[in-house]
Structure formats: structure tokens, C-alpha cells
Amino acid sequence: MGAQETLEDFIDWGKANYPAQKYMVVLFDHGMGIMNYKPPYNIRGV
């Protein structure tokens, strides 16, 4: 899923198979990255 073309192909497929007046694409990451639970609480990731 890291390739731009993969997302473009998926959007094109969705529009062709599920026609609608409006569309929305939500990009979501289920991970929290690397967390440091001690001060200064550095959080990295998406």
C-alpha cells in the first residue's frame, strides 16, 4: 500500500463499482509508532 499507484487504482475501482454523488477517502494508521512513556514523552510514527 505504499505505492501511490495502488491508492489511485483502488479509488478508480471504487468509483467505477460504487457510483455516488460524493466520495471520501480516509487514510488511517492503526499503529502508535515508537512511544517513550518517560519524560519528555517522545512519540514518533504516523
C-alpha positions, 0 to 999 in steps of 0.5 A: 500500500505504499505505492501511490499507484495502488491508492489511485487504482483502488479509488478508480475501482471504487468509483467505477463499482460504487457510483455516488454523488460524493466520495471520501477517502480516509487514510488511517494508521492503526499503529502508535509508532515508537512511544517513550512513556518517560519524560519528555514523552517522545512519540514518533510514527504516523 
